[in-house]
Amino acid sequence: MSQAGAPLSSAVPQTRKVGILGGMGPAAGADFVRLFVQACTEQLRRRGAAVVDQAFPEHWLAQIPAPDRTSAIAAPERPEISPLDAMSHAVQQLHSLDVRIVAIACNTAHYWHQPLQQRHSQVRILHIINETIAHLQQAGVREVLLMATQGTHRSRLYDSALEAAGIAVHTPLPHEREQVMQGIFEGVKRGRLDVANQYFGPVVQALRQRHAADTLVMACTEIPLALPQASQAQGLKLIDPAWVLAQALAAQAYV
Amino acid sequence: MSQAGAPLSSAVPQTRKVGILGGMGPAAGADFVRLFVQACTEQLRRRGAAVVDQAFPEHWLAQIPAPDRTSAIAAPERPEISPLDAMSHAVQQLHSLDVRIVAIACNTAHYWHQPLQQRHSQVRILHIINETIAHLQQAGVREVLLMATQGTHRSRLYDSALEAAGIAVHTPLPHEREQVMQGIFEGVKRGRLDVANQYFGPVVQALRQRHAADTLVMACTEIPLALPQASQAQGLKLIDPAWVLAQALAAQAYV
């Protein structure tokens, strides 16, 4: 096979096996693997290493049917509908495969990051919100629009961390949050991206009319599957926390 | 959450855990999960079941850094460069997770399907070529163009099965096969889909000039990531064996 282009390091870089906890929802989990492969490709290019199959870190994706995260956050008095046990079982199975670094391909699921990390002290579980904040700080962003699930909004997972980092955050109004949920559940989760944007688009428009921020954080892994195609999002800087997390996981996977 | 549309069966369908053996290459493995999720969505719609996260079968993707398949087929005297042991180890690990049905997200790797299946008699390993032939027969196709890796061409994996099924098959000339390999290795595997089509496009054009067949089998999981966008492929019926295999896996995953 001829190898065109710049001279490449012949050494295959050292890698660490990593895991991805997905299924929340499954389309977002699949897309996260795509993003991770893309992030690994960028790592290889940056290192001047050949982009060949054998240079990618071994990685495992667990797509598990976990209970709905937003419903569980809304009903803390019903621990039986929490996704924590399902997530914990998958992390334990990843651990049994010798995986020591895990990323969770779902923003809302990070509500359970702390108990999950406590249960599995031998596995490092990356944190999508911390990684996103670090990314925004590095880019000098001081003000963002935030679109997420009801569960993520209710938990203030992003809001608290953004405010602590000195970044102003503007969120949709209650009825707009409901529209975002409809876009996620009736659009993306059913494979209908145009339907999703019929819900997402007007919310973005309303946010832009109320606030001058030029950066929007798509804080649910389902939103970036549709929103970048919405006309109302054109001209905005769209931050995809899943892409930020995929890059962090790739950085961990190359020693 | 409001549920719009037709009345849906409230019962979550019974599912079986399934596995995907990927990494050959990693982009194709990631795309196979996307196809599998799409095939499951279609299964749910066909059954009148709600398309919710919890209705998807648990599935695991193993992206392993296996040795190059085409190189191994070209050098049967060098068993040390065969990907069989790496694939076998991954199937064994999938088995340890209670996976009993596996699909391999790589056409060329099916060269080792038989020894792999023999080593793991408790796991049913689907066969991408058998599934594709069944699909072509059902569609009444009698003649196809075939684009694949050098390894797949050399092994005659598809040619023999197509001929046995009474389907005429036309393959690229030796120098065109080399161009297809360059499209795969210098294009798709490096994340450069436009570069891939600079190699793939002229090969498709040459095949169409020589043969009247209106159906092209994209018999390498990397080819469908780029070829559908090539102008020279417009008007052809493109068969993606990965999509056929993903549908077969989804049919197995719903009991």
Chai-1 contact restraints between the chains, C-beta under 6 A:
chainA,res_idxA,chainB,res_idxB,connection_type,confidence,min_distance_angstrom,max_distance_angstrom,comment,restraint_id
A,M1,B,F185,contact,1.0,0.0,6.0,A-B,restraint_1
A,A4,B,E186,contact,1.0,0.0,6.0,A-B,restraint_2
A,G25,B,D53,contact,1.0,0.0,6.0,A-B,restraint_3
A,P26,B,V37,contact,1.0,0.0,6.0,A-B,restraint_4
A,P26,B,F56,contact,1.0,0.0,6.0,A-B,restraint_5
A,A27,B,V37,contact,1.0,0.0,6.0,A-B,restraint_6
A,A30,B,V33,contact,1.0,0.0,6.0,A-B,restraint_7
A,A30,B,R34,contact,1.0,0.0,6.0,A-B,restraint_8
A,A30,B,V37,contact,1.0,0.0,6.0,A-B,restraint_9
A,V33,B,A30,contact,1.0,0.0,6.0,A-B,restraint_10
A,V33,B,V33,contact,1.0,0.0,6.0,A-B,restraint_11
A,R34,B,A30,contact,1.0,0.0,6.0,A-B,restraint_12
A,V37,B,P26,contact,1.0,0.0,6.0,A-B,restraint_13
A,V37,B,A27,contact,1.0,0.0,6.0,A-B,restraint_14
A,V37,B,A30,contact,1.0,0.0,6.0,A-B,restraint_15
A,T41,B,G191,contact,1.0,0.0,6.0,A-B,restraint_16
A,V51,B,R190,contact,1.0,0.0,6.0,A-B,restraint_17
A,D53,B,G25,contact,1.0,0.0,6.0,A-B,restraint_18
A,Q54,B,P65,contact,1.0,0.0,6.0,A-B,restraint_19
A,F56,B,P26,contact,1.0,0.0,6.0,A-B,restraint_20
A,F56,B,P65,contact,1.0,0.0,6.0,A-B,restraint_21
A,E58,B,I64,contact,1.0,0.0,6.0,A-B,restraint_22
A,E58,B,P65,contact,1.0,0.0,6.0,A-B,restraint_23
A,H59,B,Q63,contact,1.0,0.0,6.0,A-B,restraint_24
A,W60,B,A62,contact,1.0,0.0,6.0,A-B,restraint_25
A,L61,B,L61,contact,1.0,0.0,6.0,A-B,restraint_26
A,A62,B,W60,contact,1.0,0.0,6.0,A-B,restraint_27
A,Q63,B,H59,contact,1.0,0.0,6.0,A-B,restraint_28
A,I64,B,E58,contact,1.0,0.0,6.0,A-B,restraint_29
A,P65,B,Q54,contact,1.0,0.0,6.0,A-B,restraint_30
A,P65,B,F56,contact,1.0,0.0,6.0,A-B,restraint_31
A,P65,B,E58,contact,1.0,0.0,6.0,A-B,restraint_32
A,Q93,B,L97,contact,1.0,0.0,6.0,A-B,restraint_33
A,L97,B,Q93,contact,1.0,0.0,6.0,A-B,restraint_34
A,F185,B,M1,contact,1.0,0.0,6.0,A-B,restraint_35
A,E186,B,A4,contact,1.0,0.0,6.0,A-B,restraint_36
A,R190,B,V51,contact,1.0,0.0,6.0,A-B,restraint_37
A,G191,B,T41,contact,1.0,0.0,6.0,A-B,restraint_38
